[in-house]
Amino acid sequence: MQRWTGLDAIPDDVGPCVVSIGVFDGVHRGHRSILKRAVDAAKERDALSVVVTFDPHPAKVVGRPVPLTLTDLHRRVQRLADVGVDRVVVLPFTREISEWAPEEFVQRLLVDRLHVVHIVVGENFRFGHKQAGDVELLARMGADYGFTVDAVGLLTGAGEGVPVSSTWIRGRIAAGDVAAAAQGLGYLYSVSGPVVRGNGRGKPMGYPTANVDVAEDIAVPADGIYAGWLLRAPSFENPFGPRTRLPAAISIGTNPTFDGAERRVEAFVIDVIPRDSLDLYGERVSVEFVQWLRGMVKFEGIEPLIEQMADDVRRTREVLEAANAQDPVDSSGQK
């Protein structure tokens, strides 16, 4: 898959194209129902399937509250490639673009640059200045410019007939319900970042943790203890090899037993012997969440904390063994 950043990066001779447009944060099951339709339509028309996405989030430019992010731009483009689209256009969203009327948006981007023959979007798609354009307007313009429009109904299945959406998934993550979030996403939710040094309290207790420095704009699950996985990138010696996937008990919170103030994501990798063989400092890792185990608790002393941590590890092992039995993964960590 090829990525084009900005209008000028799109080749003049591109086309014909089948286009989908959106932020696609998370590239969740609802998004993929749209994207698959676009990929299939492109094959039927012997055209390129093209996704237009935006960076930064349009809300940041127009002054609306910016939602926490489910996937950074790099991960979003990766997941779009996994769906099978041919090209991704990352459109730097500027104040100028935010002021394009719907007609200008269609003319300058879709017609002049992408030579669009078919558009696939969700039925609630809006575009142009102040989101004045909708699917009905897009279809009318298609009659003038020679393209067709497919408005895909919203995918339900989030419970009580609620549509699967990035907003709903963020709500599940904020509540700590990572299992429900995974159902909406179609994969385990994860956060990424470099491993940095913390206070070093875990190692003397027998539970050294990887302190993952997650960017502030990423959605982090609610405080608590989770069963999950720590994923290491391919090694320098084997850069194209599979990611190493290690079972982990994950803590999110401020370490109330020690009166901590900084909220952290810490992963204790279980069943690694000897402990000193696992040096993660400076590595960029991902932490995948499988299931919430318990809330964050302030313990009266170290001994009850150690006892609880041992139980957390035991339950983590049980949860991950059950999860693998139900939904096994291959050596690359892919479902």
VODOKOL-498137 format. One record per residue (C-alpha): residue number from 0; residue in one letter; chain; x, z, y. Coordinates in steps of 0.25 Angstrom, whole numbers, padded with zeros to 4 digits. Layout:
<kelums>
     k   r   c      c1      c3      c2
   NUM   a   A       X       Z       Y
...
</kelums>
This chain:
<kelums>
     k   r   c      c1      c3      c2
     0   m   A    0000    0000    0000
     1   q   A    0005   -0003    0014
     2   r   A    0003    0005    0026
     3   w   A    0001    0000    0040
     4   t   A    0002    0009    0052
     5   g   A   -0005    0004    0065
     6   l   A   -0011   -0009    0068
     7   d   A    0002   -0016    0071
     8   a   A    0007   -0014    0057
     9   i   A   -0005   -0022    0050
    10   p   A    0001   -0036    0047
    11   d   A   -0006   -0047    0055
    12   d   A   -0009   -0055    0042
    13   v   A   -0016   -0043    0035
    14   g   A   -0029   -0045    0029
    15   p   A   -0040   -0047    0024
    16   c   A   -0042   -0031    0023
    17   v   A   -0052   -0022    0018
    18   v   A   -0051   -0009    0027
    19   s   A   -0055    0005    0026
    20   i   A   -0053    0014    0038
    21   g   A   -0052    0029    0039
    22   v   A   -0043    0041    0040
    23   f   A   -0045    0043    0025
    24   d   A   -0039    0058    0026
    25   g   A   -0037    0062    0012
    26   v   A   -0041    0049    0006
    27   h   A   -0052    0056   -0002
    28   r   A   -0062    0051   -0012
    29   g   A   -0071    0047   -0001
    30   h   A   -0060    0039    0005
    31   r   A   -0056    0033   -0008
    32   s   A   -0070    0028   -0011
    33   i   A   -0069    0020    0002
    34   l   A   -0055    0015    0000
    35   k   A   -0058    0011   -0014
    36   r   A   -0069    0002   -0009
    37   a   A   -0060   -0004    0001
    38   v   A   -0049   -0007   -0009
    39   d   A   -0059   -0013   -0019
    40   a   A   -0065   -0022   -0008
    41   a   A   -0051   -0027   -0003
    42   k   A   -0048   -0031   -0018
    43   e   A   -0061   -0039   -0018
    44   r   A   -0058   -0046   -0005
    45   d   A   -0043   -0048   -0008
    46   a   A   -0040   -0040    0004
    47   l   A   -0031   -0028    0008
    48   s   A   -0037   -0014    0008
    49   v   A   -0033   -0007    0020
    50   v   A   -0035    0007    0025
    51   v   A   -0035    0010    0040
    52   t   A   -0032    0025    0042
    53   f   A   -0028    0033    0055
    54   d   A   -0017    0042    0059
    55   p   A   -0018    0051    0066
    56   h   A   -0032    0055    0063
    57   p   A   -0042    0049    0073
    58   a   A   -0048    0063    0076
    59   k   A   -0034    0067    0082
    60   v   A   -0034    0055    0092
    61   v   A   -0048    0057    0097
    62   g   A   -0048    0072    0099
    63   r   A   -0056    0076    0087
    64   p   A   -0052    0088    0078
    65   v   A   -0042    0082    0068
    66   p   A   -0045    0086    0053
    67   l   A   -0034    0092    0044
    68   t   A   -0028    0081    0036
    69   l   A   -0030    0079    0021
    70   t   A   -0019    0069    0019
    71   d   A   -0008    0065    0029
    72   l   A   -0006    0051    0032
    73   h   A    0005    0048    0022
    74   r   A   -0004    0054    0011
    75   r   A   -0016    0047    0016
    76   v   A   -0009    0033    0015
    77   q   A   -0004    0037    0001
    78   r   A   -0018    0040   -0004
    79   l   A   -0024    0027    0003
    80   a   A   -0013    0019   -0005
    81   d   A   -0018    0026   -0018
    82   v   A   -0032    0021   -0016
    83   g   A   -0026    0007   -0016
    84   v   A   -0028    0002   -0002
    85   d   A   -0018   -0009    0002
    86   r   A   -0015   -0005    0016
    87   v   A   -0016    0007    0025
    88   v   A   -0017    0006    0040
    89   v   A   -0013    0019    0047
    90   l   A   -0019    0017    0061
    91   p   A   -0012    0026    0071
    92   f   A   -0025    0032    0078
    93   t   A   -0023    0032    0093
    94   r   A   -0032    0035    0105
    95   e   A   -0032    0020    0107
    96   i   A   -0038    0017    0093
    97   s   A   -0048    0028    0094
    98   e   A   -0054    0021    0106
    99   w   A   -0056    0008    0099
   100   a   A   -0070    0004    0099
   101   p   A   -0075    0001    0084
   102   e   A   -0075   -0014    0087
   103   e   A   -0061   -0013    0092
   104   f   A   -0057   -0005    0080
   105   v   A   -0062   -0015    0070
   106   q   A   -0057   -0027    0078
   107   r   A   -0042   -0022    0080
   108   l   A   -0040   -0015    0067
   109   l   A   -0049   -0021    0056
   110   v   A   -0051   -0035    0061
   111   d   A   -0038   -0039    0069
   112   r   A   -0028   -0031    0060
   113   l   A   -0034   -0029    0046
   114   h   A   -0043   -0042    0045
   115   v   A   -0053   -0033    0038
   116   v   A   -0063   -0040    0029
   117   h   A   -0070   -0027    0024
   118   i   A   -0070   -0013    0028
   119   v   A   -0073   -0001    0019
   120   v   A   -0076    0013    0026
   121   g   A   -0085    0025    0023
   122   e   A   -0099    0024    0028
   123   n   A   -0096    0034    0039
   124   f   A   -0085    0027    0045
   125   r   A   -0083    0027    0060
   126   f   A   -0073    0020    0069
   127   g   A   -0069    0016    0083
   128   h   A   -0070    0024    0096
   129   k   A   -0077    0037    0094
   130   q   A   -0081    0032    0080
   131   a   A   -0091    0023    0086
   132   g   A   -0090    0013    0074
   133   d   A   -0097    0014    0061
   134   v   A   -0099    0006    0048
   135   e   A   -0111   -0001    0054
   136   l   A   -0103   -0006    0066
   137   l   A   -0091   -0010    0057
   138   a   A   -0101   -0018    0048
   139   r   A   -0106   -0025    0060
   140   m   A   -0092   -0028    0065
   141   g   A   -0089   -0033    0051
   142   a   A   -0099   -0044    0052
   143   d   A   -0092   -0049    0065
   144   y   A   -0078   -0048    0060
   145   g   A   -0080   -0052    0045
   146   f   A   -0078   -0039    0038
   147   t   A   -0087   -0031    0029
   148   v   A   -0089   -0016    0028
   149   d   A   -0091   -0007    0017
   150   a   A   -0096    0007    0021
   151   v   A   -0093    0017    0009
   152   g   A   -0103    0029    0007
   153   l   A   -0096    0042    0008
   154   l   A   -0092    0048   -0006
   155   t   A   -0099    0061   -0009
   156   g   A   -0094    0071   -0019
   157   a   A   -0089    0082   -0011
   158   g   A   -0100    0091   -0015
   159   e   A   -0115    0092   -0011
   160   g   A   -0114    0077   -0008
   161   v   A   -0104    0079    0003
   162   p   A   -0095    0066    0006
   163   v   A   -0081    0067    0002
   164   s   A   -0073    0067    0016
   165   s   A   -0060    0072    0022
   166   t   A   -0068    0082    0030
   167   w   A   -0075    0088    0017
   168   i   A   -0061    0088    0010
   169   r   A   -0055    0096    0021
   170   g   A   -0066    0106    0021
   171   r   A   -0063    0108    0006
   172   i   A   -0048    0110    0008
   173   a   A   -0050    0119    0020
   174   a   A   -0059    0128    0010
   175   g   A   -0048    0128    0000
   176   d   A   -0057    0120   -0010
   177   v   A   -0046    0110   -0014
   178   a   A   -0053    0106   -0027
   179   a   A   -0065    0101   -0019
   180   a   A   -0055    0094   -0009
   181   a   A   -0049    0087   -0021
   182   q   A   -0062    0082   -0026
   183   g   A   -0065    0076   -0013
   184   l   A   -0051    0070   -0011
   185   g   A   -0049    0065   -0026
   186   y   A   -0036    0072   -0027
   187   l   A   -0030    0086   -0025
   188   y   A   -0028    0090   -0010
   189   s   A   -0014    0092   -0006
   190   v   A   -0005    0096    0006
   191   s   A    0009    0092    0008
   192   g   A    0021    0096    0016
   193   p   A    0036    0101    0015
   194   v   A    0040    0113    0008
   195   v   A    0045    0123    0018
   196   r   A    0050    0137    0017
   197   g   A    0041    0149    0018
   198   n   A    0043    0164    0018
   199   g   A    0048    0164    0004
   200   r   A    0039    0175   -0001
   201   g   A    0035    0168   -0013
   202   k   A    0048    0166   -0020
   203   p   A    0051    0181   -0022
   204   m   A    0037    0183   -0028
   205   g   A    0040    0172   -0038
   206   y   A    0031    0162   -0031
   207   p   A    0039    0153   -0022
   208   t   A    0030    0143   -0014
   209   a   A    0032    0130   -0008
   210   n   A    0027    0131    0007
   211   v   A    0022    0118    0010
   212   d   A    0022    0114    0025
   213   v   A    0008    0107    0027
   214   a   A    0005    0099    0040
   215   e   A   -0005    0106    0049
   216   d   A   -0014    0095    0049
   217   i   A   -0016    0094    0034
   218   a   A   -0028    0101    0028
   219   v   A   -0023    0113    0020
   220   p   A   -0033    0121    0010
   221   a   A   -0038    0134    0013
   222   d   A   -0029    0147    0011
   223   g   A   -0028    0151   -0003
   224   i   A   -0021    0148   -0016
   225   y   A   -0022    0135   -0023
   226   a   A   -0018    0129   -0037
   227   g   A   -0012    0115   -0035
   228   w   A    0001    0107   -0035
   229   l   A    0014    0105   -0027
   230   l   A    0018    0090   -0027
   231   r   A    0033    0087   -0025
   232   a   A    0037    0073   -0020
   233   p   A    0045    0064   -0029
   234   s   A    0060    0068   -0029
   235   f   A    0071    0061   -0021
   236   e   A    0077    0056   -0034
   237   n   A    0063    0050   -0038
   238   p   A    0056    0047   -0025
   239   f   A    0045    0039   -0032
   240   g   A    0043    0049   -0043
   241   p   A    0030    0057   -0045
   242   r   A    0027    0069   -0037
   243   t   A    0030    0082   -0044
   244   r   A    0017    0090   -0045
   245   l   A    0019    0106   -0047
   246   p   A    0008    0116   -0050
   247   a   A    0007    0126   -0038
   248   a   A   -0001    0138   -0033
   249   i   A   -0003    0135   -0018
   250   s   A   -0005    0145   -0007
   251   i   A   -0011    0142    0007
   252   g   A   -0012    0153    0017
   253   t   A   -0004    0162    0026
   254   n   A    0001    0172    0015
   255   p   A   -0007    0184    0019
   256   t   A    0000    0193    0010
   257   f   A    0012    0192    0019
   258   d   A    0004    0191    0032
   259   g   A    0008    0176    0034
   260   a   A    0003    0168    0045
   261   e   A    0007    0154    0042
   262   r   A   -0002    0146    0033
   263   r   A    0005    0140    0021
   264   v   A    0004    0131    0009
   265   e   A    0013    0136   -0002
   266   a   A    0014    0131   -0016
   267   f   A    0019    0139   -0028
   268   v   A    0023    0130   -0039
   269   i   A    0020    0136   -0052
   270   d   A    0027    0135   -0065
   271   v   A    0041    0130   -0060
   272   i   A    0053    0137   -0066
   273   p   A    0063    0140   -0061
   274   r   A    0057    0142   -0047
   275   d   A    0070    0139   -0040
   276   s   A    0069    0125   -0046
   277   l   A    0058    0121   -0036
   278   d   A    0063    0119   -0022
   279   l   A    0053    0113   -0013
   280   y   A    0058    0116    0001
   281   g   A    0058    0104    0010
   282   e   A    0050    0095    0000
   283   r   A    0037    0089    0004
   284   v   A    0026    0093   -0006
   285   s   A    0011    0092   -0008
   286   v   A    0002    0103   -0013
   287   e   A   -0010    0099   -0020
   288   f   A   -0022    0109   -0021
   289   v   A   -0030    0110   -0034
   290   q   A   -0038    0122   -0033
   291   w   A   -0040    0135   -0024
   292   l   A   -0037    0147   -0031
   293   r   A   -0039    0159   -0021
   294   g   A   -0039    0163   -0007
   295   m   A   -0027    0169    0001
   296   v   A   -0026    0184   -0001
   297   k   A   -0018    0194    0006
   298   f   A   -0011    0203   -0005
   299   e   A   -0007    0218   -0003
   300   g   A    0007    0216   -0008
   301   i   A    0016    0206   -0016
   302   e   A    0012    0210   -0030
   303   p   A   -0003    0207   -0029
   304   l   A    0001    0193   -0022
   305   i   A    0011    0190   -0034
   306   e   A    0000    0193   -0044
   307   q   A   -0010    0184   -0037
   308   m   A    0001    0173   -0036
   309   a   A    0003    0174   -0051
   310   d   A   -0012    0172   -0053
   311   d   A   -0013    0161   -0043
   312   v   A   -0002    0153   -0051
   313   r   A   -0009    0156   -0064
   314   r   A   -0022    0150   -0058
   315   t   A   -0015    0139   -0052
   316   r   A   -0009    0135   -0066
   317   e   A   -0023    0136   -0072
   318   v   A   -0030    0127   -0061
   319   l   A   -0019    0116   -0062
   320   e   A   -0019    0116   -0077
   321   a   A   -0034    0114   -0076
   322   a   A   -0033    0104   -0065
   323   n   A   -0023    0095   -0073
   324   a   A   -0032    0096   -0086
   325   q   A   -0044    0091   -0078
   326   d   A   -0036    0081   -0069
   327   p   A   -0022    0078   -0074
   328   v   A   -0012    0072   -0065
   329   d   A    0000    0063   -0068
   330   s   A    0014    0066   -0065
   331   s   A    0013    0060   -0051
   332   g   A    0002    0070   -0048
   333   q   A   -0009    0060   -0046
   334   k   A   -0023    0062   -0052
</kelums>
